[in-house]
Amino acid sequence: MATTSDKARTSANSSGTASSGGGTGGDGGGSGALSGVRQSAADAYQAARERTSAAYSAARERAGSVGRTTAESIDTAPMIAVAGGLALGALVGALLPRSAREEDLLRPLGQRLNDTARQAVDKARSSARDQIGDLGGKAADAIRSAAKG
């Protein structure tokens, strides 16, 4: 046969408000404290949820603002944006270490580019010297003809 204490314990267990034992039987004193703790936890959860939601909304708004500002800047000065992107890419490329595979693949290309650039500079120098020599000769001829005439 079930006693009054057993009935109270069974009732508390079925409602989800069972105390950890050692209570006062069926007077419900532990239930009020548990209800207060539940309410405090629910309030804390709700406050944290509202703060998180507000922070998320503010971050989305700032991100949208930055995106619009960036798009407007690119629209007004696209060449500056391209130059900035190239400079940023070159900086990142310079900071990253080279791999052995990369050096093996790119060394012949670099040597060919260097050789081609040197040949172009040499041809430009030679052409400049020839043109300066021609101009000097023409100037000398002009001075001689002016002196004779």
KADA-V17507 format. One record per pair of residues at least 24 apart in sequence whose C-alpha atoms are under 10 Angstrom apart, sorted by the first residue. I is the first residue (numbers start at 1). J is the second residue. Records with the same first field share a line. If there is no record, write none. Layout:
I=J / J
This chain:
none
